[in-house]
Amino acid sequence: MKAVPPRPQMPFARPNILELAPVYEVLRSEAPVSAVITPAGDRAWLATGYRECRELLADKRLGRSHPEPDKAARVSTAAIQDGPTGSYETEEADHTRMRRLLTPSFSAKRMMSLSGHIQGLVDGFVDDLLAAHDATPDGVVDLHTGLAQPLPVSVICQLLGVPVGDGDHFRALSERMAGVNDQDDAHSAREEFSHYMSGLAEVKRAQPGEDVISDVVAAQRHDEGFSYDEMVDLCVGLLFAGHETTVNRIGLGTLFLLTRRDNWLDLVADPAGRTDACVEEIMRMSAPGDLGLVRYAHTDLDVAGVTIQRGDAVVLSVNAANRDPAVYSESERFDPDRSDQGHLGFGHGPHFCIGASLARIEMRIVFATLARRLPDLRLAADLEDLEARPTLTGGVASLPVTW
């Protein structure tokens, strides 16, 4: 096994869109918390072990804010996860307020009430794919643009109260904002996104509806500690994260199933009984993006034999942690029937993803519907030829399929 350079620079090259870079396996076994250079060229720590990532995710000595923001390491050139966010002095209180405000809107019960709406959307998109398949000479259609991308956009529009007609606009802004090839454009897109959200917030202020953005606008109006800029940032984050992650998981999950024919046929044989397990294994194995969750140390702390100093950047590689052989037998194998279930795909601890229930419902409905309605679905390209989107969050740029 090759030795790791003293400070390898991220991102690391991957064999294909489903596999991780081999260096993660080396790091996990030799130095589960390692010194690295970020894509932006700054120093950081990278956690790759399951135990270490889970521990650090729950450790309140790490946060998204930084004690001296001007001195913080930059992690990427995108306009998300590029550096610290929020106030060091009030981060915990701000986070508590945000969870208290949003938890009712994203409760499992409320998400279940959306199931019928989501099923109708999925069926409509599959109808369109069937029509496109019949109208195309070679029968090849793009599942990414035909289902994986538009479904989460439509769902988050419904939940947040965003006009459905604005979906293409904010989706394009999201793509640019997460872009890693043009720093200036990424940050311009972030400003455009904030401007768009400010306008929508004012519409909700004048004409509130039964939606999340209306709730957030009303909360900001009655809470002096909740600034207008914080409100806008929160709404931008909800709209971005509320669709981006699920888009990627649907695409990568489809790839895992279609490149492992036995798993796909098992799902086709029993969609009702096998979908939940498939979704959880997709959440464990799929690895969109090449970085991880970014945190900053609020005090010195020791973990895995190293001392992380106050202010140091820490990148938590959930992708690598979810394939840790110390936790999962045959950890690189896609196996919905595995007994060692559980994963960090939605995070852990106080920052556990508030949209986890929504993402699970969307994916369950998507994969059960595909198994029922397109049992002969198959990939129409070689895995090695599929390109990742040039964004921080990654995922497939296209997903050609046929049946």
Number of C-alpha atoms within 10 A of each C-alpha: 6 7 9 14 9 10 14 14 17 17 15 15 11 13 11 14 22 19 13 22 17 13 16 24 20 16 19 23 13 12 19 26 24 21 20 20 20 25 19 18 15 15 20 25 23 28 30 29 30 26 16 18 26 19 13 20 24 15 15 13 15 23 26 21 24 27 19 12 15 10 10 19 23 21 25 23 24 24 23 21 20 18 23 24 17 17 16 16 11 11 16 17 11 16 14 11 14 16 14 11 15 16 12 12 18 19 15 16 11 14 20 15 10 16 16 11 12 22 17 12 19 23 17 14 19 20 13 14 22 17 13 16 18 13 12 10 8 10 17 21 24 18 21 23 18 17 22 28 20 19 24 27 24 19 21 21 21 17 20 21 18 23 11 14 10 13 17 12 12 21 19 12 22 25 20 24 28 30 26 21 14 13 17 15 18 24 19 15 22 22 15 15 25 19 14 17 22 19 13 19 23 13 14 21 17 9 9 17 14 11 16 24 27 21 18 22 21 15 16 17 14 9 9 9 13 16 12 15 12 14 21 24 19 17 23 21 14 17 23 22 17 23 24 21 18 25 25 25 23 30 23 25 21 25 21 20 21 19 14 13 12 11 19 22 16 15 24 22 14 13 21 15 12 19 23 19 17 26 24 19 24 24 25 24 28 25 27 24 18 20 25 21 17 24 26 27 22 22 14 13 14 9 13 13 9 14 12 21 14 17 22 22 29 28 22 26 23 27 28 26 28 26 25 22 16 14 17 19 14 13 17 14 12 18 19 19 12 15 9 10 14 14 22 18 21 18 19 17 14 15 13 14 14 20 22 18 17 24 23 17 19 23 25 23 22 24 25 22 20 19 22 15 15 15 15 14 15 19 19 17 13 9 14 10 9 15 15 16 19 17 20 24 23 22 27 22 15 19 23 17 21 19 14
